[in-house]
């Protein structure tokens, strides 16, 4: 095989890792298996990424970038605030229905990263980036439509993503299309109420411990 630079090999190995782990799960993603997926020596993986965790970090960054790209492409540039949020939620949910394996792999990687200190930065970076883009979309939609926000855009984004992640997990574990559509609409309704002040979180007592 002709010599290929690390810069050229890097995206090839990331794709091979994604393909392999999408089919067989994160546990199957050893450097040996990923190298075999691409047809290169195991040493090539270590030379390019240093460690298996280094490759996993790159995979997480790639999947995060793709998710953010999907979010940005799905965001309407016109329409009212409610329409913007509803359209975005529906478009995101469509990606879950059409690409369940990708969402499952990202979920598995996040869980794996919780137990892997060397992946803490990648895990935090994923959520930081996704929250940031969601908050930006909320803020821009509010500014464009003149919608006053009763809560910070980041809080609204975190609320939506918390509920959306839960729906994704339910869809992957125990799908029910009718119930999921109702829950998604309810989530959007609650988000809009939080955004415009109809839902006041301070009025609901929550006691810990």
CORFENMO-V685675 format. One record per backbone hydrogen bond with DSSP energy under -1.0 kcal/mol. CO is the residue of the C=O (numbers start at 0). NH is the residue of the N-H. E is the energy in kcal/mol with one decimal. If there is no record, write none. Layout:
<<CO/NH/E> <CO/NH/E>>
//
This chain:
<<4/8/-2.6> <5/9/-2.3> <8/12/-2.5> <9/13/-2.2> <10/14/-2.2> <11/15/-2.2> <12/16/-2.6> <13/17/-2.5> <14/18/-2.8> <15/19/-2.5> <16/20/-2.8> <17/21/-2.2> <18/22/-1.5> <19/23/-2.8> <20/24/-1.9> <24/27/-1.0> <25/28/-2.1> <27/29/-1.7> <29/33/-2.5> <30/34/-2.3> <31/35/-2.2> <32/36/-1.9> <33/37/-1.3> <34/38/-1.6> <34/39/-2.5> <40/43/-1.4> <41/45/-1.4> <42/46/-2.6> <43/47/-2.0> <44/48/-2.7> <45/49/-1.9> <48/50/-1.6> <50/54/-1.5> <51/55/-2.6> <52/56/-2.6> <53/57/-1.7> <54/58/-2.2> <55/59/-2.7> <56/60/-2.2> <57/61/-2.1> <58/62/-2.6> <59/63/-2.3> <60/64/-2.2> <61/65/-2.1> <62/66/-2.3> <63/67/-2.6> <64/68/-2.1> <65/69/-2.1> <66/70/-2.2> <67/71/-2.6> <68/72/-2.3> <69/73/-1.7> <79/83/-2.4> <80/84/-2.3> <81/85/-2.6> <82/86/-2.7> <83/87/-2.2> <84/88/-2.4> <85/89/-2.2> <86/90/-2.4> <87/91/-2.5> <88/92/-2.4> <89/93/-1.8> <90/94/-1.3> <91/95/-1.3> <92/96/-2.0> <93/97/-2.3> <94/98/-2.6> <98/102/-1.7> <99/103/-2.5> <100/104/-2.3> <101/105/-2.2> <102/106/-2.2> <103/107/-2.7> <104/108/-2.5> <105/109/-2.1> <106/110/-2.0> <107/111/-2.5> <108/112/-2.5> <109/113/-1.2> <111/114/-1.1> <112/115/-1.2> <115/118/-2.5> <116/119/-1.6> <118/122/-2.6> <119/123/-2.8> <120/124/-2.5> <121/125/-2.1> <122/126/-1.7> <123/127/-2.8> <124/128/-2.6> <125/129/-2.4> <126/130/-2.6> <127/131/-2.2> <128/132/-2.2> <129/133/-2.2> <130/134/-2.8> <131/135/-2.1> <132/136/-2.1> <133/137/-2.2> <134/138/-2.7> <135/139/-2.8> <136/140/-2.4> <137/141/-2.4> <138/142/-2.4> <139/143/-2.6> <140/144/-1.9> <141/145/-1.2> <141/146/-1.8> <151/155/-2.0> <152/156/-2.5> <153/157/-2.7> <154/158/-2.2> <155/159/-2.3> <156/160/-2.6> <157/161/-2.3> <158/162/-1.9> <159/163/-2.8> <160/164/-2.8> <161/165/-1.5> <162/166/-2.0> <163/167/-2.4> <164/168/-2.2> <165/169/-2.1> <166/170/-2.6> <167/171/-2.4> <168/172/-1.8> <169/173/-3.6> <175/179/-2.8> <176/180/-2.1> <177/181/-1.8> <178/182/-2.7> <179/183/-2.6> <180/184/-2.2> <181/185/-2.4> <182/186/-2.5> <183/187/-2.3> <184/188/-2.5> <185/189/-2.6> <186/190/-2.4> <187/191/-2.5> <188/192/-2.1> <189/193/-2.3> <190/194/-2.5> <191/195/-2.3> <192/198/-2.4> <194/149/-3.8> <199/202/-1.7> <200/203/-1.1>>
//
